[in-house]
Amino acid sequence: MDLRRMIGGGRLFNYCDHADKLSPLDYAQKVIGGEIHDPVLSFELDNGFRFIKILPNYLDDIRSMNFASFIEWINPEQRIQNK
């Protein structure tokens, strides 16, 4: 499909286990730094996605406490087209 990029939101699956100690952003930064494993965000990062910011009230979800990560993947093989 020669996509330039993909963007999306991914629930912060294990945030509920850390919410009493960390803000959602602090939690995401610790996942990015490898200090915490989150099955969703860690998978996304391992597959080339880049964390951009926290999305509050993204979905009604107890585990993520309604928070998600806004993520982006840039296609390294996308052809630049001259117009």
Long-range contacts (C-beta under 8 A, 24 or more apart in sequence): 2-75, 2-78, 2-79, 3-75, 3-78, 4-74, 4-75, 4-78, 5-72, 5-73, 5-74, 5-75, 5-78, 6-72, 6-73, 6-75, 7-70, 7-71, 7-72, 7-73, 8-49, 8-70, 8-71, 9-55, 9-58, 9-59, 9-68, 9-69, 9-70, 9-71, 10-40, 10-41, 10-44, 10-49, 10-68, 10-69, 10-71, 11-40, 11-58, 11-59, 11-61, 11-63, 11-64, 11-67, 11-68, 12-38, 12-40, 12-41, 12-64, 12-65, 12-67, 12-68, 12-69, 13-38, 13-39, 13-40, 13-41, 13-63, 13-64, 14-38, 14-39, 14-63, 15-63, 15-64, 15-65, 15-67, 16-62, 16-63, 16-64, 16-65, 19-65, 24-54, 24-56, 24-65, 24-67, 25-53, 25-54, 28-54, 28-69, 41-69, 41-71, 44-69, 44-71, 47-73, 48-73, 49-73, 50-74
